[in-house]
Amino acid sequence: MYSFLLIFAIILHFVLHIIYASTVSMCCHRRGVSEACSNLLCDPTKPPNDFDVYNIFDHKINCLPHMKNIAECLADGRNHIYCCINDAKDRDENACFGLCAGEGLNNLERWDNYQTCLALNIATMYKCFERGYLNIPSPPTATRIISKDMTSAVFTWSPPESNPHLAYSYHVVCRESDNGVTEMTIDTRSTKVTLTGLRADSKYSVAVAAVSRDGIQRSLLSDILYFYTAGVAPRISAYKQHVSISRKSEFVTLACRMQIPGTMHTSAHIQWMKRNDKNGQYYILSGNRYSLTNYISSHGQPRLYVSTLHIQPLQISDFGTYRCIASNDFGTSSSNIQLSIRKVTFASPIPPELPYQCCQRQNIRSPCASICGTQAGKRGVLRAETFMNNQCDDEIGKFLSCTIAGIDEGECCLRNKVPNACLPLCDETLEAGNEIPFTCALHTFSIFECRMQNAEKRPKPVTGLKANSFGDTTLVSWNRVDTADIYYIYWKRKSAISWEMRSISNTDKRINGAEEIVVLASNDFGNSPASQLDFDGNRWVPLN
């Protein structure tokens, strides 16, 4: 009985070798491999001899163009790389081991190394192919996506056609097709997995390999399956939902920002409308007083878009409720903006930091810091020659952040395509990071232009600021500013953390417990830069 089984096993092994030799040969023929190269390389039972190895790439035979197809046929869907490395005659000469994983010669610069590797190791490599056909499963089959939504997909497959009993588990690889970097891997005993955490409206590739119980022997990945996740409606939001400006303003800019996830870049349409206060209906804006600007502000994920509406000349009827609407094939979203008349510009509970103090904190180097003013009272003046002559262009972002107090020009900067990362230089309500991005230097002119568009309409800093103390009481006075409607006065002791603040319409104020005093002039266009006095123990000293 034992002899019969042994004879049967030998016959079966011989038959399988013939079958696989024939299979590889037919594969090479089907893929267009030349007869000479097929005879030399496409019979795993007959590896090329020492002379044939060097004839493979002779210009008369030239098997180089066929190596990828030959490698795929020899591998037959299995990954033989572990055996090829383990049984190699010379592991250091490894330039040809990709052949064991179905890979051709990708780097022609390693051509000589490839030939040397084959000359030394091809015999053991072909033995690995023969063994692999018997003890490594082929790739899973019938791969398909049976369901999907915006962020997930269900991927299924059937067991391998060859050696299915050796497939103990499966290794799934999913990649986002457009970047090829984002990769998800899943190991499972099942023939179905749910791919989660996907990006909406994006193209993905997925494939699966069969793995043996020891985790070493495994098939190559199945044929790549491509699929698309479901799309999603764009998300649009107002840069600011409430915009208040002076009734005397000549123009206004409103802004909305839109996000669309995914790599398919489904087109979206943005529209601006205004509410009719009489019937509550929204109507589409038209006319040469309205100027629209739409652009992509970031090509990252999600992709970011900006849309601005500029109205000029501004009319009293323009105040009211606006709506920006974004739509694509998957839906619509909208956001409202209320444009109202500003009668008073409010001040924060804490007075703005003086530019020279901020510049010291930001470590702006000398002589660039001269534009910030000095503690002795010299107000800084921004001159282009200061920056050009002293190569201060790398410090401009710091200076802009030190003069942000009272600046509310984010919509203007968005209209001029200033990046989101630089908006803290346009809008005091936004928190700036520790470092101003270098890219902001490219947008310095646009930032300055936006800052200056209403600068002349805001009050100048108060002058003639004086204080006279009598015990704990101090009488503060200053010169009237022609364009100011009200003044904000702050004071505190040096040891105090919080400030006292009052708004007044006249130009003097009696206060108690003051060792530091700050005064702002204000109108409906904004607040002036700060003017400050500090008490040094004997007298009041101006700080700007």
C-alpha positions in Angstrom: 0.0 0.0 0.0 2.8 2.4 1.0 4.6 1.7 -2.3 1.4 2.4 -4.3 1.0 5.8 -2.5 4.6 6.7 -3.1 4.3 5.8 -6.8 1.1 7.8 -7.1 2.7 10.8 -5.4 5.7 10.7 -7.8 3.4 10.4 -10.8 1.2 13.3 -9.5 4.2 15.5 -8.9 5.5 14.7 -12.4 2.1 15.5 -13.9 1.8 18.8 -12.0 5.3 19.8 -13.2 4.3 19.2 -16.8 1.0 21.1 -16.3 2.7 24.1 -14.7 5.5 24.1 -17.3 2.8 24.1 -20.0 0.8 26.8 -18.2 3.8 29.1 -18.0 4.7 28.5 -21.6 1.2 29.2 -22.8 1.1 32.4 -20.7 4.3 33.6 -22.3 3.0 32.8 -25.8 -0.3 34.5 -25.0 1.5 37.7 -23.9 3.6 37.9 -27.0 6.9 36.7 -25.7 9.2 35.8 -28.5 9.8 32.1 -29.2 13.5 32.4 -28.4 12.9 34.0 -25.1 10.0 31.6 -24.3 12.2 28.6 -24.9 14.9 30.1 -22.7 12.9 31.3 -19.8 9.3 30.1 -19.8 9.8 26.5 -18.7 10.2 26.5 -14.9 11.5 22.9 -15.0 14.4 23.9 -17.2 16.2 27.0 -16.0 18.7 28.5 -18.5 22.3 27.1 -18.2 25.3 29.3 -17.5 25.8 30.2 -21.2 22.1 30.8 -21.9 21.9 33.3 -19.0 24.2 35.7 -20.9 22.5 35.0 -24.2 19.1 36.1 -22.8 20.1 39.8 -23.3 22.2 39.5 -26.4 21.0 42.0 -29.0 20.1 39.1 -31.3 17.7 37.5 -28.8 17.0 40.5 -26.5 14.6 39.3 -23.9 14.7 42.6 -22.0 11.4 44.0 -23.4 9.7 40.7 -22.4 11.0 40.4 -18.9 7.9 41.9 -17.2 5.6 39.4 -19.0 7.9 36.5 -18.4 8.2 37.4 -14.7 4.4 37.5 -14.3 4.0 34.2 -16.1 6.7 32.5 -14.0 5.2 33.8 -10.7 1.8 32.6 -11.8 0.1 34.9 -9.2 2.4 33.7 -6.3 5.0 35.6 -4.4 8.0 33.4 -4.3 10.4 36.0 -2.9 10.8 34.4 0.5 12.1 31.2 -1.0 14.3 33.0 -3.6 16.0 34.9 -0.9 16.2 32.0 1.6 17.6 29.5 -1.0 19.8 32.0 -3.0 23.3 30.9 -3.9 24.4 34.5 -3.3 21.9 36.7 -1.4 24.1 39.8 -1.8 23.5 39.6 -5.6 19.8 40.4 -5.4 19.1 42.6 -8.3 16.9 40.0 -10.0 14.9 38.8 -7.1 11.9 40.9 -8.3 11.4 38.2 -10.9 10.2 36.0 -8.0 7.4 38.4 -7.3 6.3 38.8 -10.9 8.3 42.0 -11.4 10.3 42.9 -14.5 13.5 44.9 -14.7 12.6 48.4 -13.7 16.0 50.0 -13.3 18.2 49.7 -16.4 21.1 51.2 -14.4 21.3 47.9 -12.6 21.5 45.9 -15.8 24.9 44.4 -15.0 23.9 43.5 -11.5 20.7 41.9 -12.9 22.7 39.6 -15.2 25.1 38.7 -12.4 22.2 37.9 -10.1 20.6 35.6 -12.7 23.9 33.8 -13.4 24.3 33.0 -9.8 20.8 32.4 -8.6 18.5 31.5 -11.5 18.7 27.7 -10.8 17.5 28.1 -7.2 14.9 30.6 -8.3 13.3 28.2 -10.7 13.2 25.5 -8.1 11.4 28.0 -5.9 8.9 28.5 -8.7 8.3 24.8 -8.9 7.7 24.4 -5.2 5.7 27.5 -5.0 3.1 26.2 -7.5 2.4 23.4 -5.1 2.5 25.2 -1.7 1.5 28.8 -2.3 -2.2 29.7 -3.0 -3.0 31.7 -6.2 -4.6 35.1 -5.8 -8.2 35.4 -4.7 -10.8 35.7 -7.5 -14.1 37.4 -8.4 -13.2 40.6 -6.5 -16.0 43.2 -6.4 -17.5 46.1 -4.5 -21.0 45.1 -3.4 -22.0 48.4 -1.7 -20.5 51.8 -1.0 -21.4 55.2 0.3 -19.5 58.5 0.9 -17.0 57.1 3.4 -17.0 53.3 3.2 -17.3 50.4 0.8 -17.8 46.6 1.2 -15.3 44.6 -0.7 -15.7 40.8 -1.4 -13.8 38.0 -3.2 -13.8 34.3 -3.8 -11.0 31.9 -2.6 -8.1 31.1 -4.9 -8.6 28.8 -7.8 -5.3 27.1 -7.1 -4.5 25.7 -3.7 -7.5 27.2 -2.0 -7.0 25.0 1.0 -3.7 26.8 1.7 -5.4 30.2 2.0 -5.6 30.7 5.8 -6.2 34.4 5.7 -6.3 37.4 3.4 -4.4 40.7 3.2 -6.3 43.6 1.7 -4.6 46.7 0.3 -6.7 49.8 -0.5 -5.2 53.0 -1.9 -6.5 56.4 -2.8 -5.7 56.4 -6.5 -4.9 60.1 -7.2 -2.1 60.4 -4.6 -1.0 56.8 -4.3 0.3 57.5 -0.8 -2.8 57.1 1.4 -2.9 53.3 2.0 -5.1 51.1 4.2 -4.3 47.5 4.9 -6.6 44.9 6.5 -5.9 41.3 7.5 -8.9 39.0 7.8 -10.0 35.4 7.8 -13.2 36.3 6.0 -13.8 36.9 2.3 -15.4 40.2 2.9 -14.3 43.4 4.5 -15.7 46.9 5.0 -13.3 49.7 4.0 -13.9 52.6 6.2 -12.5 56.1 6.6 -12.7 56.8 2.9 -13.0 60.3 1.4 -16.2 61.2 -0.4 -16.2 61.6 -4.2 -12.8 59.9 -4.6 -11.2 57.2 -6.6 -9.8 54.2 -4.9 -8.0 51.0 -5.8 -8.3 47.7 -3.9 -6.7 44.3 -4.2 -6.3 41.2 -2.0 -3.7 38.5 -1.5 -4.1 35.0 0.0 -1.8 34.2 2.9 -0.8 30.7 4.2 -1.1 29.7 7.9 2.6 30.5 8.6 2.2 34.0 7.1 5.2 33.5 4.9 3.8 32.0 1.8 1.4 34.3 0.0 -0.1 35.0 -3.3 0.5 38.2 -5.3 -2.3 40.7 -5.1 -5.4 40.1 -7.2 -6.1 42.2 -10.2 -6.6 45.8 -9.0 -10.3 46.9 -8.7 -11.1 50.6 -9.0 -14.1 52.2 -7.5 -15.5 55.6 -6.6 -17.0 56.7 -3.4 -20.3 58.5 -3.4 -20.2 62.3 -3.7 -21.3 64.8 -1.2 -22.9 68.3 -1.4 -20.4 71.2 -0.9 -20.3 72.9 2.5 -20.3 76.7 2.3 -20.0 79.1 5.2 -19.9 82.8 5.5 -16.5 84.3 6.4 -18.5 86.5 8.9 -22.2 86.0 9.4 -22.6 89.6 10.6 -20.9 92.5 8.8 -21.4 96.0 10.1 -20.0 99.1 8.3 -20.4 102.8 8.4 -23.5 104.2 6.7 -21.0 106.5 4.9 -19.1 103.6 3.4 -18.6 103.7 -0.4 -18.2 100.0 -0.8 -18.4 96.6 1.0 -17.0 93.1 0.4 -18.8 90.0 1.6 -17.1 86.6 1.5 -18.0 82.9 1.7 -15.8 79.9 1.8 -16.7 76.5 0.4 -15.3 73.0 1.0 -15.6 70.0 -1.3 -13.9 66.8 -0.3 -12.6 64.2 -2.7 -10.2 63.8 -5.6 -12.7 63.8 -8.4 -13.1 67.6 -8.2 -16.7 67.6 -9.0 -17.6 71.0 -10.3 -19.7 73.3 -8.1 -21.7 76.5 -8.8 -21.8 79.4 -6.4 -24.5 82.0 -6.5 -25.2 85.2 -4.5 -28.7 86.4 -3.6 -30.3 89.1 -1.4 -33.4 88.9 0.6 -36.4 91.1 -0.2 -37.5 92.4 3.1 -41.0 93.0 1.9 -41.9 89.4 0.9 -39.0 87.4 2.4 -38.0 86.0 -1.0 -34.4 85.9 -2.2 -33.5 87.2 -5.6 -30.4 86.9 -7.8 -28.1 89.9 -7.8 -27.3 91.5 -11.2 -25.9 94.7 -12.4 -22.6 96.4 -12.7 -22.5 97.4 -9.1 -21.9 93.8 -8.1 -18.5 92.2 -8.7 -17.9 88.5 -8.0 -14.6 86.8 -7.4 -14.3 83.0 -7.3 -11.1 80.9 -6.9 -9.6 77.9 -5.3 -7.7 78.9 -2.2 -6.3 75.4 -1.4 -5.7 72.3 -3.5 -5.4 70.2 -0.4 -8.1 68.0 1.1 -10.8 69.0 1.3 -10.4 71.5 -1.6 -11.2 75.0 -0.4 -12.9 77.6 -2.5 -13.5 81.3 -1.9 -16.3 83.5 -3.3 -16.5 87.2 -2.6 -19.2 89.8 -3.5 -18.0 93.4 -3.9 -20.7 96.1 -4.0 -19.7 99.6 -5.2 -21.0 102.2 -5.0 -22.9 101.3 -1.9 -26.5 102.4 -1.5 -28.7 102.5 1.6 -30.9 99.8 0.1 -27.9 97.4 0.0 -28.0 96.8 3.7 -29.9 93.6 4.6 -29.5 89.8 4.4 -27.4 88.1 1.7 -27.1 84.4 0.9 -24.3 82.6 -0.8 -25.4 79.3 -2.3 -23.1 76.4 -3.4 -24.5 73.4 -5.4 -23.2 70.4 -7.3 -24.7 67.1 -8.6 -25.0 65.9 -5.0 -26.8 68.7 -3.3 -26.9 72.3 -2.1 -25.8 74.3 0.9 -26.1 77.9 1.8 -25.0 80.5 4.4 -26.5 83.9 5.2 -24.7 87.2 5.9 -26.3 90.1 7.6 -25.0 93.5 6.4 -25.9 96.2 8.9 -25.1 99.9 9.7 -22.5 100.4 12.3 -23.2 103.3 14.5 -20.4 102.7 17.1 -17.2 100.8 16.9 -16.8 98.8 20.0 -13.4 98.4 21.8 -12.1 95.3 23.4 -11.8 95.0 27.2 -8.0 95.1 26.9 -6.3 98.0 25.0 -4.2 97.2 22.0 -0.5 96.6 22.5 1.7 99.4 21.3 3.6 98.5 18.1 7.1 99.0 19.7 6.1 96.6 22.5 4.9 94.0 20.1 8.0 94.3 17.9 10.2 93.8 21.0 8.2 90.7 21.8 8.5 89.4 18.2 12.2 90.0 18.3 12.2 92.1 15.1 15.9 92.8 14.5 17.5 96.2 14.4 17.4 98.4 12.2 14.2 96.8 10.9 12.5 97.5 14.3 12.7 101.3 13.7 9.4 101.1 11.8 7.7 100.1 15.1 8.5 103.3 17.0 10.3 103.6 20.3 9.5 103.7 24.0 10.8 107.3 24.0 7.8 108.3 22.1 8.9 108.3 18.5 6.1 106.9 16.4 7.1 104.3 13.8 6.8 105.1 10.1 6.7 102.4 7.5 9.1 103.3 4.7 9.8 101.0 1.8 13.5 102.1 1.8 13.8 100.9 5.4 13.0 97.4 4.3 14.8 97.4 1.0 18.1 98.9 2.4 18.2 96.6 5.4 16.8 93.5 3.8 13.8 93.4 6.2 11.4 91.5 3.9 11.5 88.5 6.3 10.3 90.7 9.1 7.3 92.3 7.4 4.9 89.6 8.6 5.9 90.3 12.2 5.4 94.0 11.7 2.0 93.5 10.2 0.9 91.3 13.1 2.1 94.1 15.5 -0.1 96.7 13.8 -3.3 94.5 13.5 -5.2 96.4 16.2 -8.5 97.7 14.8 -8.0 96.0 11.5 -11.1 94.2 10.0 -10.3 93.7 6.4 -10.5 89.9 6.1 -13.1 90.0 3.2 -10.9 92.4 1.2 -7.9 90.1 1.7 -10.0 87.1 0.5 -11.1 89.1 -2.5 -7.4 89.7 -3.3 -6.6 86.0 -2.9 -4.6 86.3 0.3 -4.2 82.7 1.7 -6.1 81.6 4.8 -2.9 81.3 6.8 -2.2 85.0 6.3 -5.7 86.3 7.2 -4.6 87.1 10.8 -2.7 89.9 9.2 -5.9 91.3 7.8 -8.4 90.6 10.7 -7.7 91.3 14.4 -10.4 88.8 15.4 -8.3 85.9 14.1 -5.6 84.3 16.2 -2.2 84.3 14.6 0.2 81.4 15.1 3.7 81.7 16.6 5.2 82.0 13.2 4.0 84.0 10.2 4.1 81.8 7.1 6.8 82.9 4.6 4.2 82.7 1.8 2.6 85.8 3.4 5.5 87.9 2.1 4.2 87.4 -1.4 0.9 89.0 -0.5 2.3 92.0 1.5 1.1 94.5 -1.1 -2.5 93.1 -1.1 -2.6 93.1 2.7 -1.3 96.8 2.8 -3.8 97.8 0.2 -6.7 96.3 2.1 -5.5 97.9 5.4 -5.3 101.3 3.8 -8.7 101.3 2.0 -10.5 102.8 5.1 -7.5 104.0 7.0 -8.0 107.7 6.2 -11.6 107.5 7.5 -10.6 106.1 10.8 -9.6 108.6 13.5 -5.9 109.6 13.9 -4.3 108.8 17.3 -5.1 111.4 20.0 -2.5 114.0 20.6 -1.7 116.2 23.6 -2.4 113.4 26.0 -1.7 114.7 29.6 -2.4 113.5 33.1 -2.3 115.3 36.4 -2.5 113.3 39.6 -3.7 114.5 43.0 -3.2 111.6 45.4 -5.1 108.6 44.0 -7.1 110.8 41.6 -5.9 111.6 38.1 -7.3 114.1 35.6 -6.7 112.9 32.0 -7.1 115.2 29.0 -6.2 115.3 25.3 -6.8 117.2 22.1 -10.0 116.7 20.2 -9.7 114.5 17.1 -11.9 116.0 14.3 -13.1 112.6 12.9 -13.8 111.0 16.3 -17.3 110.4 17.6 -16.3 109.0 21.0 -13.1 108.1 22.9 -12.2 104.9 24.9 -10.0 105.4 28.0 -8.4 102.5 29.8 -6.5 102.6 33.1 -5.0 100.3 35.8 -2.3 100.0 38.4 0.9 98.4 37.2 0.3 95.4 39.5 -3.3 94.9 38.3 -4.2 92.3 35.7 -7.5 93.7 34.4 -8.2 97.1 33.0 -10.9 99.7 33.7 -12.5 101.1 30.6 -15.0 103.8 29.8 -16.4 105.4 26.6 -16.8 109.2 26.7 -17.6 111.9 24.1 -15.6 114.7 25.7 -11.8 115.0 25.9 -11.1 114.7 29.6 -11.8 112.2 32.3 -11.2 112.0 36.1 -10.1 108.5 37.1 -8.9 106.8 40.3 -6.1 104.3 40.9 -4.3 104.9 37.6 -0.6 104.1 36.8 -1.1 103.2 33.2 -3.5 105.0 30.8 -4.5 104.3 27.2 -6.8 106.4 25.0 -8.4 105.5 21.7 -10.3 107.8 19.4 -13.3 106.1 17.6 -15.9 106.6 14.9 -18.1 104.3 12.9 -15.2 103.4 10.5 -13.1 102.0 13.4 -10.7 102.9 16.2 -7.4 104.8 16.1 -4.1 103.4 17.2 -3.5 103.7 21.0 -1.9 106.6 22.8 -0.4 105.7 26.2 0.9 107.3 29.4 2.8 105.5 32.2 3.5 106.8 35.7 7.2 106.3 36.6 6.7 107.3 40.3 7.3 111.0 39.8 5.7 112.0 36.5 3.6 110.7 33.6 5.6 109.6 30.6 4.2 109.2 27.0 5.0 105.9 25.4 4.3 106.8 21.8 
